[in-house]
Amino acid sequence: MKNNDKRVIDIDGRKIEVSEEVYKEYQRGQRKERYIMKDLKRGQIRIDGEKITVKPGREDSVERLIETHPQYFVEKSDGPEELLDKKELLECLTEALHSLSAEEWQLIQELYYLDRTEREVSTALSLAKTTLHRRKNAILSKLRKILEEK
C-alpha cells in the first residue's frame, strides 16, 4: 500500500494505523453509534412564529414529558355531579351486597376482593368449575337486578 492510503484511528487511547477502507468503516460505525446514542434519544423542537412544536425522542422518559408538557398529562378529575353519582352507586352496591347470603358473599369476596381465579376458588370451595361459574353468574344477576330497582 502507498503511504497516503494509511490512516490512524484512536482505540482506547492507542493510535492504530489502518487502511483507507478500514478507516471509512470505522468512521461509519462511529457515526452510527452517535446516531443511536444521541440523535434518537434527543427530541426535536420546531418553532414557527409563536407556535412551538416538540417531538419527543424515541427514548424520552415519561417523567420528562410530564415535566415539560404537563397540559397533556393532566388527570381528569370528576366533577361534583360525577362524584355524587359514584357515591350513590357505591351506597346502592353496599346495600345489595348486604342482601347476599353468607355463601354468596364468600364467593364474591374470593373472586372480586381477593382477586382469585374461578379455578382457584372452585378448588378452595370443593366445587366443580362449571357450578362455581353458574353460581357466580346467578349472584351477579341478582346484584344487577337489585341495582336496577334502585
FENRAQUI-V850702 format. One record per residue. BURIAL is b if it has 9 or more other C-alpha atoms within 8 Angstrom, else e. Layout:
burial->BURIAL
burial->BURIAL
//
This chain:
burial->e
burial->e
burial->e
burial->e
burial->e
burial->b
burial->b
burial->b
burial->b
burial->e
burial->e
burial->e
burial->e
burial->e
burial->e
burial->e
burial->e
burial->b
burial->b
burial->b
burial->e
burial->e
burial->b
burial->e
burial->e
burial->e
burial->e
burial->e
burial->e
burial->e
burial->e
burial->e
burial->e
burial->b
burial->b
burial->b
burial->e
burial->e
burial->b
burial->b
burial->b
burial->b
burial->b
burial->e
burial->e
burial->e
burial->e
burial->e
burial->e
burial->e
burial->e
burial->b
burial->e
burial->e
burial->e
burial->b
burial->b
burial->e
burial->e
burial->b
burial->e
burial->e
burial->e
burial->e
burial->b
burial->b
burial->e
burial->e
burial->e
burial->b
burial->e
burial->e
burial->e
burial->e
burial->e
burial->e
burial->e
burial->e
burial->e
burial->e
burial->e
burial->e
burial->b
burial->e
burial->e
burial->e
burial->e
burial->e
burial->e
burial->e
burial->e
burial->b
burial->b
burial->e
burial->e
burial->b
burial->b
burial->e
burial->e
burial->b
burial->e
burial->e
burial->e
burial->b
burial->b
burial->e
burial->b
burial->b
burial->b
burial->b
burial->b
burial->e
burial->e
burial->e
burial->e
burial->b
burial->e
burial->b
burial->e
burial->e
burial->b
burial->b
burial->b
burial->e
burial->e
burial->e
burial->b
burial->e
burial->b
burial->e
burial->e
burial->b
burial->b
burial->e
burial->e
burial->b
burial->e
burial->e
burial->b
burial->e
burial->e
burial->e
burial->b
burial->e
burial->e
burial->b
burial->b
burial->e
burial->e
burial->e
//
